[in-house]
Each structure stands twice: as structure tokens, then as C-alpha cells.
């Protein structure tokens, strides 16, 4: 039996909580929700099979009495699933081993919004399960999988596909990780690329005078199109004009009568 601490966020967090809860041989000692998605947090709590007194918020990890309680539990594995906060060393050292979910082919695109940068600069896209250390996304790699970007992908479609792939990757490798059948491998620092959260703020303003290829323009626009939202914009006559790119292999996506074209 593995004694597990789960720190979970968003829909992948819900799926992993349901998965671990379904395993008779494992026990969730403590479950933490981020508070970022209240509706999903409620689903996580209701589907976790964890007693209410073992469910906590991120803020509880700042409480010394709470940390002392965790120390007494002899934790085997600490798992963070799309957890939006960096953990201090006194937290992740509570467990014998750790697993973090990152939707990129580490060490490429450490940090925030890796799917956006893969679309913009054609860097390799994929998912990684890795051990946690004191820096963001730098811990040794348990397992990873490349996930190809297709010509019709926008930020949302590849974002959702990466979520699906990383959940599957965890389910396929959980027994291997917890039973020490696979060992984490150190990342190659020479290949490392890191993106800070605020970098994306400088991407969205379009310079209409900039010279670039049509492919570069398409890649930029699809990287900043997320479902019904378009983040890239330019100014025209004092107004901000936003662009949301839609891509399809099927002309029926925009059905129109010939006479209306």
C-alpha cells in the first residue's frame, strides 16, 4: 500500500483523484484543492472517497501544526497535478518520492503555458511526469511522451490533448513509479528552456509593421486563440481589435450558402 498526499487542480486533478481513490492498495492521507476552480474542487471532493477531515486547502500547507501532522504520517508519495503553486522544500520532503505533472517535454518549456510556446516556435510538445525539487520543473524525469501538434491545433485543442495524454501516462506508469520499478533520470540542462508567467503579457500586442512569414503569423495567432477567446490584438483608429483564429480540415465548419459568399 502506498500512502499518498494529493495536491490537485482542474480536470486532470479530478481524474487522478478518482483513479487513486479507486485503488484498494493505496490510501490518500491528505487531499488538497487549489481553490482556483470551485466547481471542479467540489467534484474532486465529492468523488475522492476521502474523509472530510482529510481534505484541505493550499493555505493549510503554511500551518506548522498541519505540517507536523503530515510528518507523522510516513508518506510514501506526494503527487501534484496541475498544482499552481511552488512547494517549499519542507513540504515535498515529507514524502519518500514525488511526482509532478508538467504538459511539456522537459527540459524544454519549463514554467508557464508550454503549449503556447510550442505553437509559436515549433518546439517539441509533450507531457512529463517528474520528481519535485526546489526549482520549477527541474526535477528528475520519471517518464515522458511526445505529443505531436497537428496543423489545425489552436492553444485550446493542444492544451486539452496534453491534459488527456498526461493523465493516461500517469495511469500507465503509477505502479512502476510507486514500486520503484522505474527510476527518475536527471534532466539535461543544456536543453533547458524556461518561460515565466508574465512573459505571455508581451506576446499579444501585434506589431502591424513587423515582417514575418505567413506561417509564423498563423502559428502566433493560433497560439493565442483559445476556444471562443482571442488574445492577440492590434490598434486601429484608437480601438483594440482582437483576433480569434479558427482552423479546420472541413469546409463544413463554416457552412454558408454559395450565394452568401
HELIX and SHEET records of a PDB file:
HELIX    1   1 UNK A   10  UNK A   21  1                                  12    
HELIX    2   2 UNK A   38  UNK A   46  1                                   9    
HELIX    3   3 UNK A   52  UNK A   54  5                                   3    
HELIX    4   4 UNK A   58  UNK A   62  5                                   5    
HELIX    5   5 UNK A   64  UNK A   71  1                                   8    
HELIX    6   6 UNK A   89  UNK A   92  1                                   4    
HELIX    7   7 UNK A  114  UNK A  121  1                                   8    
HELIX    8   8 UNK A  155  UNK A  178  1                                  24    
HELIX    9   9 UNK A  189  UNK A  191  5                                   3    
HELIX   10  10 UNK A  197  UNK A  202  5                                   6    
HELIX   11  11 UNK A  214  UNK A  223  1                                  10    
HELIX   12  12 UNK A  251  UNK A  254  5                                   4    
HELIX   13  13 UNK A  258  UNK A  260  5                                   3    
SHEET    1   A 7 UNK A  55  UNK A  57  0                                        
SHEET    2   A 7 UNK A  26  UNK A  33  1                                        
SHEET    3   A 7 UNK A   2  UNK A   8  1                                        
SHEET    4   A 7 UNK A  75  UNK A  81  1                                        
SHEET    5   A 7 UNK A  95  UNK A 102  1                                        
SHEET    6   A 7 UNK A 126  UNK A 130 -1                                        
SHEET    7   A 7 UNK A 141  UNK A 146 -1                                        
SHEET    1   B 2 UNK A 110  UNK A 111  0                                        
SHEET    2   B 2 UNK A 194  UNK A 195  1                                        
SHEET    1   C 2 UNK A 225  UNK A 226  0                                        
SHEET    2   C 2 UNK A 229  UNK A 230 -1                                        
SHEET    1   D 2 UNK A 232  UNK A 236  0                                        
SHEET    2   D 2 UNK A 239  UNK A 243 -1                                        
END                                                                             
